[in-house]
């Protein structure tokens, strides 16, 4: 019975983490370039079950799980809807690819192309991080008439000033989220020239489906509730074992 309480408790903890993750997805449904997260769980441990008192050839019944644990929280990198914003500094990636930006913590990657211009005339993110071009140099916009081609060439007042650097990773599962739609790639992560196409005056919205997330939220609540009732049932059995059976 004690084992049953531990198993149900681990289930409640896993469902609580999953609920927090879904709530974060819903909070970022309107965040450009946001990729929804999913919680991956695994069996904490399994115990082999055998029949006893059946002689030498004891038949194996199977295995019984004794709990669940959160293995990882990973983003789903599917394409979000493309929305026309009309802002000439907004850029969406249609297909694979990540913009390269410079942050105080080093180089980071993002799908959020909601860019703007700082006081030095540099192309930056909404958080003020420099958007990098060729040779990891900041992109300085000379003039107000800016055109960004499908291949990433940045043209200001009919003069090509730089080219947007955007890359794709051989294994996107290596990327870790850092918040603010930024991703961190471990040193040595293999990357290559992105195959996606850039679209100026467009933004890629999040790939969160509100209806799906709400359905998942209800399912998680039900699973949490079942685990809670399981603990209550085990608690009542223990109480009877102590108060009633112990008196016999």
C-alpha positions in Angstrom: 0.0 0.0 0.0 2.9 2.3 0.7 4.2 1.6 -2.8 0.8 2.6 -4.2 0.9 5.9 -2.5 4.4 6.7 -3.9 3.3 5.7 -7.4 0.2 7.9 -7.3 2.2 10.8 -5.8 4.8 10.6 -8.7 1.8 10.7 -11.1 0.5 13.8 -9.4 3.9 15.5 -9.7 4.2 14.6 -13.3 0.7 15.9 -14.2 1.4 19.1 -12.2 4.5 19.8 -14.4 2.5 19.0 -17.6 -0.2 21.4 -16.5 2.3 24.2 -15.9 3.8 23.5 -19.3 0.4 23.7 -21.0 -0.4 26.9 -19.1 2.8 28.5 -20.4 1.9 27.4 -24.0 -1.5 29.1 -23.7 0.2 32.3 -22.3 2.4 32.5 -25.4 -0.3 31.8 -28.0 0.2 35.3 -29.5 4.0 35.3 -29.1 5.7 35.4 -32.6 7.9 32.5 -33.3 7.0 30.6 -30.0 7.2 26.8 -30.2 5.0 24.9 -27.8 6.5 22.6 -25.2 5.5 19.0 -24.4 6.4 17.0 -21.3 8.0 13.6 -21.9 7.7 11.1 -19.0 9.2 7.7 -18.4 8.8 4.8 -16.0 10.6 5.5 -12.8 11.3 1.8 -12.1 9.8 -1.5 -12.8 9.5 -4.5 -10.5 9.4 -8.1 -11.9 6.4 -10.0 -10.7 6.5 -13.8 -10.2 4.2 -16.3 -8.8 5.3 -17.9 -5.5 4.9 -21.3 -4.0 4.7 -23.0 -7.4 7.8 -25.1 -7.1 11.0 -24.7 -9.0 9.6 -23.4 -12.3 8.2 -20.2 -11.0 6.3 -18.5 -13.8 6.9 -14.8 -14.5 3.7 -12.8 -14.6 5.3 -9.6 -15.9 6.5 -6.3 -14.6 4.8 -3.6 -12.5 5.7 0.0 -12.6 6.3 1.8 -9.4 6.0 5.4 -10.5 6.6 7.9 -13.3 9.1 10.7 -13.6 9.5 13.7 -16.0 12.2 12.8 -18.5 12.4 16.1 -20.3 10.5 19.1 -21.6 11.1 19.7 -25.3 9.7 22.2 -27.8 7.7 21.0 -30.9 9.4 22.8 -33.8 6.6 22.7 -36.3 5.8 25.7 -38.5 3.4 28.3 -37.1 0.9 30.3 -39.1 2.3 33.1 -41.2 0.7 36.5 -40.5 1.1 39.7 -42.5 1.9 42.5 -40.1 2.8 45.2 -42.7 5.9 46.2 -40.7 8.9 46.4 -43.1 11.3 45.2 -40.4 9.2 42.1 -39.6 10.6 38.9 -41.2 9.2 35.4 -41.1 11.0 32.2 -42.0 8.8 29.9 -44.1 10.4 26.5 -43.6 13.5 25.6 -41.6 15.8 28.1 -40.1 16.7 30.3 -37.1 17.8 33.9 -37.0 21.2 34.5 -35.2 21.2 37.2 -32.5 23.9 38.5 -30.1 22.9 38.6 -26.5 25.0 39.5 -23.3 25.2 35.7 -22.8 26.5 35.0 -26.2 25.1 33.9 -29.6 21.5 32.7 -29.5 18.9 31.7 -32.1 15.3 32.6 -32.6 12.3 32.2 -34.9 10.8 35.5 -33.8 11.4 38.0 -36.6 9.6 40.9 -34.9 12.6 43.2 -35.4 13.1 47.0 -34.9 15.8 49.6 -35.2 17.9 51.0 -32.3 19.4 54.4 -31.8 22.5 53.4 -33.7 20.6 52.3 -36.7 21.1 48.6 -36.0 18.5 45.9 -36.6 17.6 44.4 -33.2 15.0 42.3 -31.5 12.3 43.7 -29.3 14.6 43.0 -26.3 17.4 45.1 -27.9 19.6 42.1 -29.0 21.6 42.7 -32.3 20.5 40.7 -35.3 23.6 39.3 -37.0 24.5 39.3 -40.6 27.5 38.1 -42.6 30.6 37.4 -40.6 28.6 37.8 -37.4 28.4 41.6 -37.8 25.5 43.7 -36.7 23.2 44.9 -39.5 23.2 48.7 -39.8 20.3 50.2 -41.7 21.3 53.2 -43.7 18.1 55.0 -44.5 14.4 54.3 -43.9 13.5 52.5 -47.2 14.5 49.0 -46.2 13.9 45.8 -48.3 14.7 42.3 -47.2 14.7 39.7 -50.0 13.7 36.1 -49.8 17.3 35.1 -49.6 18.0 37.5 -46.7 19.7 40.4 -48.5 19.1 43.7 -46.6 18.8 46.6 -49.0 18.5 50.2 -47.7 17.9 53.0 -50.1 18.7 50.7 -53.0 22.1 49.7 -51.5 22.8 46.2 -50.2 24.1 46.7 -46.6 24.3 43.2 -45.3 22.6 39.8 -45.4 20.6 38.3 -42.6 22.3 35.3 -41.1 19.9 32.4 -40.6 20.9 28.8 -40.1 19.3 25.4 -39.4 20.5 22.6 -37.2 21.0 19.0 -38.2 19.4 17.9 -34.9 17.0 20.5 -33.5 16.5 18.4 -30.4 19.9 19.7 -29.2 18.4 23.2 -28.8 17.4 24.4 -25.4 14.9 27.2 -24.7 16.1 30.2 -22.7 13.0 32.4 -22.7 12.1 35.4 -24.9 11.8 33.0 -27.9 15.6 32.4 -27.7 17.4 29.1 -28.1 20.8 28.0 -27.0 22.8 25.5 -29.0 25.5 23.5 -27.3 29.1 24.0 -28.5 29.8 22.1 -31.7 26.2 21.5 -32.6 26.2 20.8 -36.3 24.4 23.5 -38.4 24.1 24.4 -42.0 22.6 27.1 -44.3 18.9 27.3 -43.7 16.6 26.1 -46.5 13.6 28.2 -45.4 12.5 31.2 -47.4 12.3 34.7 -45.8 9.2 36.9 -46.1 9.4 40.6 -45.3 6.4 42.3 -43.6 5.3 38.9 -42.2 5.6 37.2 -38.8 5.4 33.6 -37.9 3.0 33.2 -35.1 3.2 30.5 -32.4 2.3 26.9 -33.3 0.1 26.6 -30.2 -3.5 25.3 -30.9 -5.7 26.7 -28.2 -8.4 24.0 -28.6 -5.9 21.2 -28.4 -4.2 22.7 -25.3 -7.5 23.2 -23.5 -8.4 19.5 -24.2 -5.0 18.4 -22.9 -5.4 20.7 -19.8 -8.7 19.0 -18.9 -7.2 15.5 -19.5 -4.3 16.4 -17.2 -6.7 17.6 -14.5 -8.6 14.3 -14.7 -5.4 12.3 -14.4 -4.3 14.4 -11.5 -7.6 13.8 -9.8 -7.5 10.0 -10.3 -4.0 9.9 -8.7 -5.3 12.0 -5.8 -8.2 9.6 -5.2 -5.8 6.7 -5.4 -3.8 8.2 -2.5 -7.0 8.7 -0.5 -8.1 5.1 -1.1 -4.7 3.8 0.0 -4.8 6.1 3.1 -8.2 4.6 4.0 -6.9 1.1 3.6 -3.9 1.8 5.8 -6.2 3.4 8.4 -8.3 0.2 8.5 -5.2 -2.0 8.7 -4.0 -0.1 11.7 -7.3 0.4 13.5 -9.2 -2.7 12.7 -6.9 -5.5 11.5 -4.4 -4.7 14.2 -6.9 -5.3 16.9 -7.6 -8.9 15.8 
